[in-house]
């Protein structure tokens, strides 16, 4: 050890010992979490309790301030610990909605989203059957006596699969789908199936480590009370449930999914055309651009057919994207004319449009950027 480092040896040893004690306490906490999990399963309590978490965070912040610690840092630390606890719960059993297990048919259950929900349903004590592309000769057998069928297949074949499945469903079974287009499919399901119908849109990927805090959008169809157990099961997994109108859902998804994914597609395509390889530009990237580059590349690590279905979902969405491109051609004249004043005017108009949200976005994105820099610098 260099001589100028020797005075640090003793305090560093104390710090290392304290860090080890922190790990010991976290290990002890994990054992207690195991007891909490068992109680939640026994009492049919949700994995995520929003009120309990909010109260705990508020008290933890106060306790941090009393000890001269930064409250923001303390909250981050606590949230990471609680997130780890939820992840741990996701590897075991879950509380079950209702006193009796349900029989569920997952159509497309061998796919990413189907496999994820199969795991959660089975760990909640429900009985799950899978109907995939090679199982149609057994569809009558697989559908017999089920309580729920969930169609989780690519968007472009969802309507066809629903029509093919419906004649084999018990009249009392609930029929649901997992697609990001709602209006036409909700109507179709109610036309071809006389029983309970609802349309679901889980707003997370198939790689989600757990479902706690994930958002499930729900468009109610026929006899919603008879499929209430499924929404209760989602709540027990810790999910947030939002009941939405099918038309409003689809209009929102044109922007949230269609436009966002298409913009990412344009960004990635232009980088490829310019031969701007990510590894070559990362060393020159600000944290903001690094985050943008990561979100762009993330999309291209996934299934192109899925994103083609989302971007090109229907005529209304394609029309919106064409308007988007036409607007870009209008703005391109600012660049062609080197019109600095026009750029500033448009910038200010956009700032007015975002209003107070711009400041909120600056704060929240600043937090993300800081965390990204800390983790990957």
Secondary structure as UniProt FT lines:
FT   HELIX           3..5
FT   HELIX           7..43
FT   HELIX           50..66
FT   TURN            67..68
FT   HELIX           71..89
FT   TURN            90..91
FT   STRAND          103..107
FT   TURN            108..110
FT   HELIX           112..123
FT   TURN            124..125
FT   STRAND          127..131
FT   TURN            133..134
FT   HELIX           136..138
FT   HELIX           139..143
FT   TURN            144..145
FT   STRAND          148..151
FT   HELIX           155..166
FT   TURN            167..168
FT   TURN            171..172
FT   STRAND          174..177
FT   HELIX           183..192
FT   STRAND          197..202
FT   TURN            206..207
FT   TURN            212..213
FT   STRAND          215..220
FT   HELIX           224..227
FT   HELIX           228..236
FT   TURN            237..238
FT   STRAND          240..243
FT   HELIX           246..253
FT   HELIX           254..259
FT   HELIX           260..273
FT   TURN            274..275
FT   HELIX           278..281
FT   HELIX           282..284
FT   HELIX           287..299
FT   TURN            300..301
FT   HELIX           304..311
FT   HELIX           315..336
FT   TURN            337..338
FT   HELIX           340..354
FT   HELIX           356..376
//
